[in-house]
Amino acid sequence: MKIRRALISVFDKTGLLDLARALNRHGVQILSSGGTATTIRKADIPVVDVSKYTNSPELFDGRVKTLHPKIHGGILFRRGNEKDEAEAKKAGIEPIDLVVVNLYPFEKTVAKAGVTEEEAIENIDIGGVALIRAAAKNSAHVGVVVDPEDYAGVMREIDETGGLSDSKRHNLMIKAFERTSHYDWAISRHFGGEGAEKFPHRMKMVFERAYPLRYGENPHQQAAAYRLVGERSLFDARIFSGKQMSYNNFLDSDSALHLCREFWGRPACIILKHNNPCGVATGPSLKEAYSRALASDPLSAFGGIIAFSTRLDAATAKAMGSQFIEVVLAPGYEPEALEILKVKPSRRILDITDLWHPVHPGDVTFRHITGGMLYQHEDGVVYDLKAAQVATKRTPTDAEWRDMHFAMVVAKHTKSNAVTIARGEQILGVGAGQMSRIDSTRIAISKARSNGFDLKGAVAASDAFLPFPDTLDELGDAGITALVQPGGSVNDEKVLDSANRRNMAMVFTGIRHFKH
């Protein structure tokens, strides 16, 4: 298919002039309008304004310019069809063989904070979508390009043959319909807003490839990273230095981000390994929070993910020294801190400012299972201190209340069965992902002792109820003085009796935090 006439209308001007020059070199007449025509003309490349070509002015501030029979007729009439050819000739319609269009950036516009409904509406592309669909429908005769990444391949074929092959037009057609489908989905999703049903009978989710991955969880597994269109994700985080992010880096970093958000507005440090927190602490400064989090479990912290809840300063960066860290996340960095962190060139340094917000209980999350997915509201709550039920004779002290809340925040983000031990808003031990709660308890106690912590006066949290008194007895024997758990076991009374005999304080929250 030889190309004699091309229509170009693009918002994203990336690669535009290279493509226009290649088309001009092959004698292709270029039709264009607005900013695209101005850019091409400024580069001294011949271009014909759409309004001149159609002999019809642009209307309504450019809302109507390509919606004209000479444009859509030139794209849609079937070459070689005698009836179509005769009608086109009678109407003075010339063939348009190539359509190059990318759309107003609706997705990026509505992703900005504070976007108004008027701004969103004005960024809904009408003519562009119509052009894409027309050209894609007639791909047997017309090429359609919607992505600047495809310009190089198009230019190469034109240079070699003067046109586009059947297979090339077919592949471009598929991509074009994918783009318009994604675009319409983003619009309907945005305007659905909070009033939209959270769990509709039918659901459409659109993803786009977002980040290159060398492999998956293991080197023998191929992998790719996809962004949910219209959503912000770690794929959008600014990466200052370090090696390419891996599949496991993204999994761990996302978990660290979610736990770090629990400490919105105060200095905290999260150290995470294999999708479980191994060190968590707050402090009067970010540096002290980091030092305390590292002390939680320095052995496990080796090669971990470290996340901070406030802008990372130089003092904290210096304290991190030569520690082996896979990924550092923070909502901003002091310039000096960045330079210090970059001394270790393998460290991946991510700025999560654009993802930094408090926990939103109404958010949803989903996971893949064979042939489908599970979709749920995110676990966005931790028990309210004022609503929690003191189940024992002894009421917790103010310090125990504070530490129990802290311990439960961490347990909520730890794989079940989860038991966490804390004191002074510092994690002392974590038991994660065990098949029995007593095993998680013993691991948490063992971890704390191996790192030199005296557990006398510490508190513990369990993500689910205690099925038997054995967990409480193990904790009490280790020196734990207060425990927070959801409650609701048939053996609650037995657990309570054991706690009262030990003068331990225990609080029932009524909220379970399983994390599978």
PAROLUM-604478 format. One record per residue (C-alpha): residue in one letter; x, y, z. Coordinates in steps of 0.2 Angstrom, whole numbers, plus 2048, in hexadecimal, padded with zeros to 3 digits. Each point is the difference from the previous one (the first is absolute). Example, Ala and Ser with C-alpha at 12.3 -4.5 7.8 and 13.67 -1.06 7.14 Angstrom:
BEGIN
 resn   u   v   w
    A 83E 7EA 827
    S 806 811 7FD
REM end
This chain:
BEGIN
 resn   u   v   w
    M 800 800 800
    K 808 810 7FA
    I 7FE 810 80A
    R 7FB 80F 7F7
    R 7F7 80B 80D
    A 802 800 813
    L 7F6 808 80E
    I 80A 804 810
    S 7F8 807 810
    V 809 7FD 810
    F 800 807 811
    D 811 7F7 804
    K 80C 807 7F4
    T 80E 7F3 804
    G 808 7FB 7F0
    L 7F4 80A 7F5
    L 80D 80A 7F6
    D 80A 7F0 7FB
    L 7F0 7F8 7FA
    A 7FA 80F 7F6
    R 811 802 7F8
    A 800 7ED 7FB
    L 7EF 802 7F8
    N 805 810 7F7
    R 80F 7F7 7FA
    H 7F5 7F4 7F7
    G 7F4 80D 7F9
    V 7F2 7FD 80C
    Q 7F4 80F 802
    I 7FD 804 812
    L 7F0 806 807
    S 7FF 807 812
    S 7F9 80D 80B
    G 803 80A 810
    G 810 7FE 809
    T 805 7F1 7F6
    A 800 80A 7F0
    T 809 80F 808
    T 80E 7F4 806
    I 802 7F8 7EF
    R 7FF 811 7F7
    K 80E 808 80B
    A 80B 7F2 7FB
    D 7FE 805 7EE
    I 7F7 7F0 7FB
    P 7F1 802 7F4
    V 7EF 7FE 809
    V 7EE 804 7FB
    D 7F4 806 80D
    V 7F1 7F5 802
    S 7F4 80F 7FF
    K 808 805 7EF
    Y 7FF 7EE 7FA
    T 7ED 7FE 805
    N 7FC 813 7FC
    S 7F8 800 811
    P 806 80A 80F
    E 804 7F9 811
    L 7F1 802 80C
    F 7FD 802 813
    D 813 803 804
    G 805 7F1 7F6
    R 7F3 7F4 807
    V 7FB 7FD 7EE
    K 80E 800 7F3
    T 803 7EE 7F9
    L 7ED 7FA 801
    H 7FD 803 7ED
    P 7FB 7F5 7F1
    K 811 804 7F7
    I 80A 7FA 80F
    H 7F5 7F1 805
    G 7FB 7FC 7EE
    G 812 800 7FB
    I 804 7F3 80E
    L 7F1 7F5 7FF
    F 7FD 7FD 7ED
    R 805 7EF 7FA
    R 80D 800 7F3
    G 7FC 7F5 7F1
    N 7ED 801 804
    E 7F8 807 7F1
    K 7F2 808 809
    D 80B 808 80D
    E 80C 806 7F4
    A 7F2 808 7F5
    E 7F8 808 80F
    A 811 807 806
    K 804 807 7EF
    K 7EF 808 7FF
    A 802 808 811
    G 812 806 7FD
    I 807 7F5 80D
    E 812 7FB 7FF
    P 807 7F1 809
    I 809 802 811
    D 80C 7F1 802
    L 808 803 811
    V 7F8 807 810
    V 80C 805 80E
    V 7F7 805 80F
    N 803 800 813
    L 7F2 806 80C
    Y 7FE 80E 80C
    P 808 7FA 811
    F 7F0 7FC 809
    E 808 7F3 80C
    K 80E 80C 805
    T 7F4 80E 802
    V 7F4 7F8 80C
    A 80F 7F8 80A
    K 805 812 805
    A 7FA 806 811
    G 7F1 80C 800
    V 7FC 7FD 7EE
    T 7EF 808 7FC
    E 7F2 7F8 7F6
    E 802 80D 7F3
    E 812 7FC 7FE
    A 7FC 7EE 7FF
    I 7F2 803 7F3
    E 80B 80B 7F5
    N 80D 7F2 800
    I 7F4 7F3 7F8
    D 806 7FE 7EE
    I 7F2 7FE 7F3
    G 807 803 7EF
    G 810 7F6 804
    V 7F7 7F1 806
    A 7F4 801 7F0
    L 810 801 7F5
    I 808 7F1 808
    R 7F0 7F5 7FF
    A 7FD 805 7EE
    A 812 7FC 7FB
    A 800 7F0 80A
    K 7F0 7FA 7F8
    N 807 803 7EF
    S 811 7F8 804
    A 800 7F6 7F0
    H 804 810 7F7
    V 805 80D 80E
    G 80E 800 80D
    V 7FD 807 811
    V 80D 805 80D
    V 7FB 804 812
    D 811 7FE 809
    P 810 80A 7FC
    E 80A 7F0 804
    D 7F9 7F9 7F0
    Y 807 80E 7F5
    A 811 7F8 7FD
    G 7F8 7F0 7F9
    V 7F4 80A 7F5
    M 80E 80B 7F9
    R 80B 7F1 7FD
    E 7F3 7F7 7F6
    I 7FC 810 7F6
    D 812 802 7FC
    E 802 7EE 7FA
    T 7EF 7FF 7F6
    G 7F8 811 800
    G 7F1 7F9 80A
    L 7FA 7F4 80D
    S 7FE 7ED 7FF
    D 7F0 7F7 804
    S 807 7F9 810
    K 807 811 806
    R 7EE 808 7FD
    H 7F8 7F1 809
    N 80B 802 80F
    L 7FE 813 801
    M 7ED 7FD 7FF
    I 800 7F5 80F
    K 80A 80D 80A
    A 7F4 80E 7FA
    F 7F0 7F7 807
    E 809 7FC 810
    R 804 812 802
    T 7EE 806 7FD
    S 7FA 7F2 80C
    H 80B 806 80E
    Y 7FC 812 7FD
    D 7ED 7FD 801
    W 803 7F5 810
    A 80A 80E 808
    I 7F2 80D 7FD
    S 7F2 7F5 806
    R 80A 7FB 80F
    H 804 812 805
    F 7EF 807 7FE
    G 7F9 7F1 809
    G 809 807 810
    E 7FA 7FC 811
    G 7EF 7FC 7FB
    A 805 7F2 7F5
    E 7FD 7EE 806
    K 80F 7F9 809
    F 7FC 7EE 7FB
    P 7F7 801 7EF
    H 7F9 7F1 7F7
    R 80C 802 7F2
    M 811 808 802
    K 80D 806 7F4
    M 811 804 805
    V 80D 807 7F4
    F 813 7FE 802
    E 80E 807 7F6
    R 812 7FA 800
    A 80A 80B 80C
    Y 811 7FA 804
    P 80C 7F4 7F9
    L 804 7F0 80B
    R 80F 7F4 7FD
    Y 7F6 7F2 808
    G 7F3 7FC 80D
    E 802 7F9 811
    N 80E 7F5 7FA
    P 80B 801 7F1
    H 7F8 7F2 7F7
    Q 7EF 809 800
    Q 7FC 80D 7F3
    A 7F7 810 806
    A 7F9 811 7FB
    A 7FA 80E 80B
    Y 7EF 808 7FB
    R 7F8 810 807
    L 7ED 801 803
    V 7FB 80E 7F4
    G 7FB 810 809
    E 809 7FB 811
    R 810 805 808
    S 80C 7F3 804
    L 812 7FC 805
    F 803 800 7ED
    D 7FE 813 800
    A 80C 803 80F
    R 80F 80A 7FB
    I 810 7F5 801
    F 80F 80A 804
    S 80D 7F2 7FE
    G 804 7ED 802
    K 7FD 7F1 7F6
    Q 7F0 7FC 7F6
    M 7F2 7FB 80C
    S 7FB 7EE 801
    Y 7F0 7F7 802
    N 804 7FC 812
    N 806 812 803
    F 7EF 807 7FB
    L 7F6 7F3 80A
    D 80A 804 810
    S 800 813 7FD
    D 7EE 801 7FE
    S 7FE 7F7 810
    A 80C 80C 809
    L 7F6 80F 7F8
    H 7F0 7FA 807
    L 807 7FD 812
    C 809 811 7FF
    R 7F0 809 7FC
    E 7F9 7FB 812
    F 80D 80C 807
    W 7FA 80F 7F6
    G 806 810 808
    R 80E 7FA 80C
    P 811 7F9 7FE
    A 800 7ED 7FD
    C 80B 7F3 7F8
    I 7FB 7EF 7F8
    I 80C 7F3 7FC
    L 7F8 7F2 7F6
    K 807 7EF 7FA
    H 7F7 7F3 7F5
    N 7EF 809 802
    N 801 801 813
    P 805 80E 80C
    C 810 7FB 80A
    G 803 811 807
    V 7F4 80F 804
    A 802 80E 80B
    T 7FB 812 803
    G 80C 80D 808
    P 802 813 804
    S 80A 801 7F0
    L 801 7F6 7F0
    K 812 7FB 804
    E 7FA 7F9 811
    A 7F2 7F7 7F8
    Y 80B 7F8 7F4
    S 80D 7FB 80D
    R 7F2 7F8 80B
    A 7F8 7F7 7F1
    L 811 7F9 7FB
    A 803 7FA 812
    S 7F0 7F6 7FF
    D 808 7F3 7F5
    P 811 805 7F8
    L 803 7EF 7F9
    S 7F0 7FF 7F6
    A 802 812 7FB
    F 80F 7FB 7F5
    G 7FA 803 7EE
    G 7EF 806 805
    I 7F4 80E 7FB
    I 800 810 80A
    A 7F2 80C 800
    F 7FF 811 809
    S 7F0 80A 804
    T 808 811 7FE
    R 80C 809 7F5
    L 811 7F7 802
    D 80D 80B 807
    A 813 800 7FF
    A 802 7FA 812
    T 7F6 7F1 7FD
    A 809 7FC 7F0
    K 810 801 809
    A 7FA 7F4 80D
    M 7FC 7F3 7F2
    G 812 800 7FC
    S 806 7F1 7F6
    Q 7F1 7F5 805
    F 7FA 7F5 7F1
    I 7EF 806 7FB
    E 7F7 7FA 7F1
    V 7F3 80F 7FF
    V 7FE 810 80A
    L 7EF 809 7FF
    A 7FC 811 807
    P 7F4 80E 7FC
    G 80E 80C 7FB
    Y 813 801 803
    E 80B 80E 805
    P 80D 803 7F2
    E 80E 7FC 80C
    A 7F7 7F0 805
    L 7FF 7FA 7EE
    E 812 803 7FD
    I 805 7F5 810
    L 7F4 7F2 7FB
    K 807 800 7EE
    V 811 7FB 806
    K 7F9 7EE 800
    P 7FC 7FF 7ED
    S 7F6 7F1 801
    R 7F3 808 80C
    R 7EF 803 7F8
    I 7FA 811 806
    L 7EE 803 7FE
    D 7F7 811 803
    I 7EE 7FB 805
    T 7FA 812 802
    D 7F2 7FE 7F3
    L 7FA 7F0 809
    W 801 807 811
    H 7EF 802 809
    P 7F8 7F9 80F
    V 7F7 7EF 801
    H 7F0 801 7F6
    P 7F4 7F3 808
    G 7F5 800 7F0
    D 80D 7FB 7F4
    V 7FF 7EF 7F8
    T 80D 7F3 7FC
    F 800 7F0 7F6
    R 80A 7F0 7FD
    H 801 7F4 7F2
    I 7FA 7EE 802
    T 7FE 7F3 7F2
    G 7F4 806 7F3
    G 7FA 80F 80B
    M 804 80C 80E
    L 7FB 804 812
    Y 7FB 812 802
    Q 7FE 808 811
    H 800 810 80A
    E 812 804 807
    D 803 7FC 812
    G 800 813 804
    V 7FC 800 813
    V 809 7FC 810
    Y 7F6 7FF 810
    D 7FA 810 808
    L 808 801 811
    K 7F0 808 807
    A 7F5 7F2 7F9
    A 80B 7F1 805
    Q 7FA 7F5 80E
    V 80B 7FD 810
    A 7FC 7EE 803
    T 80B 7FD 80F
    K 800 806 812
    R 80F 80B 7FD
    T 7FE 80F 7F5
    P 80F 804 7F5
    T 80C 80E 804
    D 801 80F 7F4
    A 810 7F9 7FA
    E 7F9 7EF 7FD
    W 7F1 808 7F7
    R 80C 809 7F4
    D 80B 7F1 7FD
    M 7F2 7F4 7FD
    H 7F9 80B 7F3
    F 811 801 7F8
    A 802 7ED 801
    M 7F0 7FD 7F7
    V 804 80C 7F2
    V 80F 7F6 7FC
    A 7F6 7EF 803
    K 7F3 806 7F3
    H 80E 801 7F3
    T 808 7EF 805
    K 7FC 7F0 7F8
    S 7F4 7F5 80A
    N 802 7F9 80C
    A 808 80F 807
    V 806 804 812
    T 80A 810 803
    I 808 806 810
    A 804 813 803
    R 806 80C 80D
    G 802 813 7FF
    E 7F8 7FF 7EE
    Q 80F 7F5 7FA
    I 7FD 7EE 7FA
    L 80A 7F4 80A
    G 7FB 7F0 7F7
    V 7F5 7FA 7F2
    G 7F8 7EF 7FD
    A 7F9 7FF 7EF
    G 7F8 7F4 7F4
    Q 7FF 7F0 80B
    M 7F3 7F3 7FF
    S 7FD 801 813
    R 7FF 80F 80B
    I 80B 7F8 80D
    D 80E 7FE 7F4
    S 7FF 812 7FB
    T 800 805 812
    R 810 7F6 803
    I 809 807 7F1
    A 7FB 812 806
    I 807 7FD 811
    S 810 7F7 7F9
    K 803 80E 7F4
    A 7FF 80D 80E
    R 80B 7F7 80C
    S 80D 7FC 7F2
    N 802 813 7FD
    G 803 803 813
    F 7EF 807 805
    D 7F9 7FD 812
    L 7ED 7FD 7FD
    K 7FB 805 812
    G 7F3 80E 7FE
    A 7FE 7FD 7ED
    V 7EF 7FE 7F8
    A 7FA 7F4 7F2
    A 7F3 800 7F2
    S 7F8 7F2 7F7
    D 7F7 803 7EF
    A 7F2 7F3 805
    F 7F9 7F9 810
    L 80A 7F4 80B
    P 7F8 7EE 7FD
    F 808 7FA 810
    P 809 807 810
    D 811 7FA 7FB
    T 804 80F 7F6
    L 7FC 80C 80E
    D 80A 7F4 80C
    E 80F 801 7F5
    L 800 813 7FF
    G 7FD 801 813
    D 80E 7F5 804
    A 80B 80B 7F5
    G 7FC 810 80A
    I 7F2 807 7F5
    T 7F4 80A 80A
    A 7F2 804 7F4
    L 7F8 7F9 7F1
    V 7F4 806 7F2
    Q 7F6 7F4 7F6
    P 7EF 800 7F7
    G 7F8 7F4 80C
    G 7F2 7F4 7FB
    S 807 7EF 803
    V 7F5 7F3 809
    N 80F 7FF 80C
    D 800 813 804
    E 7FB 7FC 812
    K 80F 7F4 803
    V 80C 80D 7F8
    L 7F9 80D 80B
    D 802 7F6 810
    S 812 7FD 7FC
    A 803 813 7FD
    N 7F8 804 810
    R 80A 7F4 80A
    R 80F 808 7F9
    N 7FA 812 802
    M 802 803 7EE
    A 7F5 80D 7F7
    M 7F6 7FA 7F1
    V 7F6 80A 7F3
    F 7F3 7F9 7F4
    T 7FF 80A 7F0
    G 7F2 7F6 7F6
    I 80A 803 7F0
    R 80A 7F2 7F8
    H 80F 804 7F5
    F 804 7F0 7F6
    K 80D 803 7F2
    H 802 7F1 7F4
REM end
